[in-house]
Amino acid sequence: MDLSDLYSEKILDIAANAPKAPRLAEPDATARKVSRICGSIIEVDVVVRGGVITQYGHEISACALGQTSAAIVARQIVGTTPGEFQALRAEMHAMLKQNGAPPTGKWADLKYLEPVRDYPPRHTSTLLVFDAVAAALEKIESRESVAAAS
C-alpha cells in the first residue's frame, strides 16, 4: 500500500464531515497531547456525571488521520463510561501496534483506520485523541480518589 492509499475516501469523508465539538466552558478536566513526530495537537474537555461521559469538546490541529479519530470520538463518546473508553483506547493501541482487531459496535467506523498499522509514524496522530481523553479521565479519577480519601 502506498502512503497516499492510506487516506481513503472514507477517511477523508469522516474527517471532512466531523461533528462540531466546541470547547467546554466548565469541563471536569482538560488534557492536551502533541505528536512530536508530525506536530498534530489536540486539547480535549470532558465532563463526567454519574459515571458516564456527558459532555465532550476539543480543539484539534492534525492530519486527516487524527481528524478522523477525533471525529469518531466526538460523535460517539457521550454516553460512554470512563472504563469503556479506556478499553477502547487499549483496543486502538492493540489494533495499530499488535495487529489486534478493530473496535466494533458504535465504534465500528474506527476500522477505517486499520491500515494505519503499516505506517508506525502515523500511529501517534491517529491515537492522539484517545490518549488525550484518557489523560483527562485520569485527572478526574485522581481528583475523585483524593476527595474520597479526605
C-alpha positions in Angstrom: 0.0 0.0 0.0 1.3 3.4 -0.9 1.1 6.2 1.7 -1.5 8.0 -0.5 -3.7 4.9 -0.3 -3.8 5.3 3.5 -6.0 8.4 3.0 -9.1 6.5 1.7 -12.2 8.3 0.6 -13.9 7.1 3.8 -11.2 8.6 5.9 -11.3 11.9 4.1 -15.2 11.9 4.3 -15.2 11.3 8.0 -12.6 14.0 8.6 -14.4 16.5 6.3 -17.8 15.9 8.0 -16.6 15.9 11.6 -19.3 16.9 14.1 -18.8 20.2 15.9 -17.3 19.6 19.3 -16.6 23.1 20.7 -14.5 23.5 23.8 -16.5 23.4 27.0 -16.9 26.4 29.3 -16.7 24.3 32.5 -15.1 20.9 31.9 -14.3 18.5 34.7 -10.9 18.0 33.1 -8.9 19.2 30.2 -5.9 17.5 28.6 -3.6 18.4 25.7 -1.5 16.0 23.7 1.1 16.8 21.0 2.7 14.5 18.4 6.4 15.3 18.3 6.6 13.3 15.0 4.1 15.2 12.9 3.1 18.3 15.0 -0.5 17.3 15.5 -2.1 18.8 18.6 -5.4 18.1 20.4 -6.8 19.6 23.5 -9.9 17.9 24.9 -12.5 18.8 27.6 -14.6 16.2 29.4 -17.5 16.2 31.8 -18.4 13.0 33.7 -21.6 12.7 35.6 -23.0 9.6 37.3 -20.1 7.5 35.9 -20.8 8.5 32.3 -19.2 11.0 29.9 -21.9 13.5 29.4 -20.1 16.3 27.6 -17.0 16.5 25.3 -15.3 19.2 23.4 -12.0 19.6 21.6 -9.7 21.8 19.6 -7.6 19.9 17.0 -4.9 20.6 14.5 -4.0 17.3 12.9 -3.7 15.4 9.7 -6.7 13.6 8.2 -6.0 10.5 10.3 -6.0 12.5 13.6 -9.1 14.4 12.4 -10.8 11.1 11.6 -10.1 9.6 15.0 -11.3 12.8 16.7 -14.4 13.0 14.6 -15.4 9.4 15.5 -14.7 10.1 19.2 -16.7 13.3 19.1 -19.6 11.6 17.5 -19.7 8.6 19.9 -18.1 9.5 23.3 -21.2 10.9 25.1 -22.8 8.1 27.0 -19.6 6.1 27.3 -18.3 5.2 30.7 -14.6 6.1 31.5 -13.9 2.3 31.8 -15.4 1.7 28.3 -13.3 4.5 26.9 -10.1 3.2 28.5 -10.9 -0.3 27.0 -11.5 1.4 23.6 -8.1 3.2 23.8 -6.5 -0.2 24.6 -8.2 -1.7 21.5 -7.0 1.1 19.3 -3.4 0.7 20.6 -3.6 -3.1 20.0 -5.1 -2.6 16.5 -2.3 -0.4 15.4 0.7 -1.8 17.3 -0.2 -5.5 17.8 -2.3 -6.5 14.8 -5.4 -6.5 17.0 -9.0 -6.4 15.6 -10.7 -3.1 15.1 -13.3 -1.9 17.6 -16.9 -2.9 16.9 -20.4 -1.7 17.8 -20.8 2.1 18.0 -17.0 2.4 17.4 -17.0 0.3 14.2 -16.0 3.3 12.0 -12.6 3.1 13.6 -12.0 0.1 11.3 -11.2 2.5 8.5 -8.1 3.4 10.4 -6.8 -0.2 10.5 -4.4 0.3 7.5 -2.5 2.9 9.6 -0.9 -0.1 11.4 1.5 -0.4 8.5 2.7 3.2 9.0 4.2 3.5 12.5 5.0 7.2 12.1 1.2 7.8 11.7 0.2 5.9 14.9 0.7 8.9 17.2 -1.6 11.3 15.3 -4.2 8.6 15.0 -4.1 7.8 18.7 -3.8 11.4 19.9 -7.4 11.8 20.8 -7.6 8.6 22.7 -4.5 9.5 24.7 -5.8 13.0 25.4 -9.3 11.8 26.6 -7.6 9.1 28.7 -5.4 11.7 30.4 -8.5 13.9 31.1 -10.3 10.9 32.6 -7.3 10.1 34.7 -7.3 13.7 36.1 -10.9 13.3 37.1 -10.3 9.9 38.7 -7.3 11.2 40.6 -9.3 14.1 42.0 -12.1 11.8 43.0 -9.7 9.5 44.7 -8.2 12.4 46.7 -11.6 13.7 47.6 -12.7 10.2 48.8 -9.6 9.8 50.9 -10.2 13.2 52.7 
